[in-house]
Amino acid sequence: MLRLWVRSEFQRAKVLCASRAVSVRCSGDCSNASARAWVRPSGASTGLQAFNSLTKQKEPLILAREGVATWYSCGPTVYDHAHLGHACSYVRFDILQRILTRLFGITVIHAMVITDVDDKIIKRSREENVSPNVLASIYEDEFKRDMLSLKVIPPAVYLRVTENVHHIVAFIDGIIRNGHAYATKEGDVYFDIQSIGGRYGKFIGAVDPQGEPGSTTKRDSRDFALWKRSKPQEPFWESPWGRGRPGWHIECSTIASSVFGSQLDIHSGGIDLAFPHHENEIAQSEAYHQCGQWANYFLHSGHLHLKGSEEKMSKSLKNYVSIKDFLQSYSANEFRIFCLLSKYRSAIDYSHSSMVEARIALETISTFMQDAKAYMKGQLKCTPVQEVALWDRLADTKSSVLKALADDFDTPRAVSAVMNLVHDGNCQLQPVSTCEGVARSPAVFGAMISYITEILDVFGVDLLHTKQGDVGTSSGRLEGVVEQLTHFRSEVRAFALARQDAPTSRRPHKAALYPERGPLLRSCDTLRKDLAPLGVLIKDRGLTSTWELTKGSESVQDEEQETPS
């Protein structure tokens, strides 16, 4: 199996962290530690490199527990429809987690928070004249459905803010007791930036002196709210500081700590969350746990932009495409290919042309798989195949893909290697009308089909369940109908292509077709052409034919027929 092969390749490279690595835990006040210096964690090396936003460079990915990665990600604030900007980030990190799990055998324990109380939710609920919890519940359910429609594997657990307020209150109280937060007489609680000295500012932009707006009683303009006093007609909870609700940043620190404790392997989110959100998470968590390094790796995904715009796709900017609307035109597989064609931490331009590029790449792979299967069945007759060269190319592809994905999850390089393999395979599948006595090499194509299917499955792309072929419970019946139709057409076409026993005066060296059967042949060609726009692509291969379900909404060029009508 693919995973066993990968493990054997990486077992030799796997080493334990060097003895010079120091524990991230410290006793007493952590503010005296060298704050911005990342400490390589002690633990087990995975053999992979990952770009760590804490150091702004690639670092060896080392896990506290061998074969297990603890992973926390910021979830949605559920006050509106999720859009492609969200989808891009969640799909990209889903791909990374699949690579770790399915290729490198690492168990990913993933927790995600659902922000179901927030200023935006309260404002929107007033506009819609519904309670905040009802509004949040509606959009939370929609978000989860959107993620499933995009084939995003759900986290091990979703945790709502409203169900963890008691943990948040206790977490804030712990920060106060450790001397890193203070309550105001109005009932707000702020984190005390000055109390951690030079530890604040691990991400670019963290030196912004403006801070976030708040009470004039803040000690420093950079201090941020851990607890907000209640306002009229807003949700509230009881606390030692009076009625109120949590600030934005504290929820993630609390919930991540409630699941994973004082140490976290990987934290992910969009690049826009690095500051102030993730910066403040680090400050809160390290102040509470009294440790020098809470999360060892921060992975940030790049923004999705509408092509021609420098602004990210955003609800507030009203420049977004909802996931539901997007899936009316494109499939989840096509969106995954779109994401795979760029590095996860790079900005990405969304446009119709970029989606067409992804669709063409997917169709190229799918067509090769169909042709390779037809060759294996004996339906596609070809010139002799350079079998040894293909076996070597397959081995090289496996090695190239593995190296690319171990190097900060370089999916564009991995996909390029797969596409080159497809190209080489296509070059070997040169159809001929007759090939009597020619040696065949179906095994190597079976190996190529198996590998491509497995690596696409690692990425979450399932060619067996494309949007085009998925028509609910009737999909199997549809394929059966197409199979019978194609078989019947092949028999009619073979009858129409039968040649007379003797040459004619017009073709003295070759037996001619029966002229009265010409209309049958033309009808077969007409049927083939008429079915193509409906998503059924029939390919004539000598006297036999193969079929596949394709994107019916796009114009399909007529296939060149090996036997002219």
Secondary structure, DSSP 8 states (H G I E B T S, - for coil): -HHHHHHHHHHTT--B--TT---SB-SS-GGGS-TT------SEEEEEEEEETTTTEEEEEEESBTTEEEEEE---B-SS--BHHHHHHHHHHHHHHHIIIIIT--EEEEEEEEB-SSHHHHHHHHHHTS-HHHHHHHHHHHHHHHHHHTT----SEEEESTTSHHHHHHHHHHHHHTTSEEE-TTS-EEE-GGGGGGGS--STTTT-TT-----TT-SSTT--EEEEE--TTS--B--TT-SEEE-TTHHHHHHHHHHHTT-EEEEEEEGGGIIIIIHHHHHHHHHHHTBS-SEEEEEEE--EEETT-SSB--TTTT---BHHHHTTTS-HHHHHHHHHTS-TTS-EEE-HHHHHHHHHHHHHHHHHHHHHHHHHHT-S-BS---HHHHHHHHHHHHHHHHHHHHBT--HHHHHHHHHHHHHHHHHH--B-S--TT----HHHHHHHHHHHHHHHHHHT--GGG-TTT--GGGHHHHHHHHHHHHHHHHHHHHHHH-EEEEE-SSSTTSEEE-GGGHHHHHHHHHHHHHHGGGTEEEEEETTEEEEEE--TTS-------SS--
